Amino acid sequence: MDTLSKMKSPNFKYSKRALRIFHYAETEAKKTNSIVYPLHLLIGTLIERTGVCSELHSKYPDLLGVLIEHSLKKQPSCEQIPGCPPFSRPLSISTKQVLDHAFQAMERYNQVYINEGLIIKSIMNLPETLTTSVKDALDIEGILGIMSVPRDMIVSLKNYSFPYMADDEADIRKAEKNDIAPLKSFVKNNFGHAWLDSLETGFRQEKIPIYIACTNDTIVGFACFDVVRSKKGVFGPMGTSKTERTKGIGSQLLHHCLNEMKVTGYEYAIISEAGPLEFYEIACGAVVIPKAL
């Protein structure tokens, strides 16, 4: 199945921030020949002033002007494909390739949304003529370090209160000692071995700082805190089975942990190496901890 078919599929999803970036990209493309190039996606990322996109603009305040000036020059002739959702304007073949690569990365990382980080990484790895011609003006390593790697986030718990959430998708409860074997099996089957040591740390504690989500007595998700390198005040890891995502189960698990952290006395929670940044921004108002500017 090619990108066009996937883009029309209900299972092919973009984050809200990615959709806004696409909108800005199309607006910029309209100023020239209306074809959306990867360069326009870069411009859209800098126009978007939320989350890591805001940090990118702060780090490179002159880059937006440089890219816009370059985009207004005569564009090279290229093959194109008709506009397809969520785009209304034609795309260059190179833009289609960016989306292809971002989709493949999304599946490789076991995610369900294509976000701005996947898109930027795909652009930087693509040997496309128009983008390559401005790469001398780009600090590629620095841009990828802001946009395309897991980032630590922080949540203020000072005024936190547990939000109302419908809980009909799964039963959420604290993990008990006899949950260790099925939970480790669930994590190993869905996420590999990387989190198993953290789970062991959690189950060794007197009050196990782990919540699990079950449907029909089967584990479909989990979330922890105070288990990563035995650091206090750190949320994570958290994961839900891919078939159960976008149902609100992750938000429920997150808030059960945050609520207990608040009751325990923490004023802040650190989300360690968060991958889907926009999820945490929306779910609990988390903010990316900026890199030194």
C-alpha positions, 0 to 999 in steps of 0.5 A, spaced: 500 500 500 503 506 498 502 513 502 496 515 498 492 509 500 494 510 507 493 517 507 486 515 506 485 510 511 482 511 517 488 508 521 493 513 518 493 518 523 497 525 524 498 529 530 494 535 531 501 539 531 503 535 524 496 537 521 497 545 523 504 544 520 501 542 513 496 547 513 502 552 514 506 549 509 500 549 504 499 557 505 507 558 503 506 553 497 501 558 495 506 563 494 509 560 489 507 554 484 502 551 489 506 545 490 508 543 497 515 541 497 519 538 504 522 545 504 515 548 506 514 543 511 520 545 514 517 552 514 511 550 517 514 547 523 518 554 524 511 558 524 508 553 529 509 556 535 507 550 540 512 545 544 518 543 541 517 547 535 517 554 539 524 551 542 526 550 535 524 557 533 527 560 539 534 556 538 534 559 530 530 565 530 533 567 523 532 560 520 524 562 518 526 568 514 532 564 510 527 558 508 522 563 506 526 567 502 529 561 499 522 558 497 520 564 494 525 563 488 524 559 482 522 552 484 525 546 480 520 542 475 518 536 478 513 530 478 507 531 483 501 528 485 494 531 486 492 533 493 490 528 498 487 528 505 490 532 509 493 536 503 489 540 498 494 542 494 499 538 489 505 534 493 512 533 490 514 526 489 519 528 495 514 530 500 510 523 498 517 520 500 517 524 506 511 522 508 512 514 506 519 515 511 515 518 517 510 512 516 515 507 516 518 510 522 511 511 526 510 503 525 517 501 527 517 505 533 510 502 535 506 509 535 499 510 532 500 518 530 505 521 525 508 527 529 512 533 527 519 529 530 518 523 525 517 528 519 523 533 520 527 526 521 525 524 514 526 531 511 533 531 514 535 524 511 532 525 504 537 527 499 532 532 495 535 537 491 531 543 494 532 541 501 539 539 500 540 546 497 539 550 504 542 544 508 548 549 509 544 553 513 541 548 517 544 545 524 542 538 522 544 535 528 541 541 533 535 541 529 534 533 530 536 534 537 530 538 539 525 535 534 526 528 533 529 525 540 525 523 546 525 529 551 524 530 558 517 533 560 515 536 567 508 537 570 506 541 575 502 538 581 501 544 585 494 545 583 493 538 580 486 535 581 484 528 578 480 529 572 473 526 570 474 521 565 470 515 563 473 509 565 468 504 561 474 502 556 478 498 561 479 497 569 485 501 572 487 498 579 494 498 583 499 492 581 499 487 586 505 482 587 502 476 583 501 481 577 509 481 576 509 475 571 503 477 567 505 484 567 512 482 565 510 478 559 505 483 557 511 488 557 516 483 553 511 482 548 509 489 546 515 493 548 521 488 548 526 488 554 528 495 556 523 496 561 523 490 565 528 492 570 524 498 572 518 493 573 523 489 578 524 496 581 517 497 582 515 490 585 520 491 590 517 497 593 513 496 599 507 500 596 508 498 588 508 505 584 505 501 578 498 501 575 495 496 570 489 497 565 485 490 564 480 488 559 476 482 561 482 480 566 487 481 561 492 486 561 492 492 556 496 497 559 501 499 565 504 505 568 509 507 573 513 512 577 519 512 581 522 506 578 526 509 573 533 508 576 530 509 582 529 516 581 524 519 585 518 524 582 519 521 575 513 518 571 514 512 567 515 508 563 508 507 560 505 503 555 498 500 552 497 495 547 497 498 540 490 495 539 487 499 545 491 506 543 487 512 542 481 510 547 483 514 553 487 508 557 493 511 557 490 518 560 487 514 565 493 510 567 497 517 567 492 521 571 492 515 576 500 515 577 500 523 577 494 523 583 498 518 587 504 522 586 501 529 588 498 525 594 505 523 596 507 530 596 511 531 590 510 538 587 512 536 580 513 530 576 518 529 571 516 525 565 522 521 562 524 521 555 517 522 553 516 520 546 509 522 544 510 529 546 503 532 544 500 526 548 502 529 555 501 536 553 494 535 552 493 530 557 496 533 563 499 540 561 506 537 561 512 542 558 518 540 554 524 541 559 528 546 554 535 544 552 540 550 553 539 555 548 
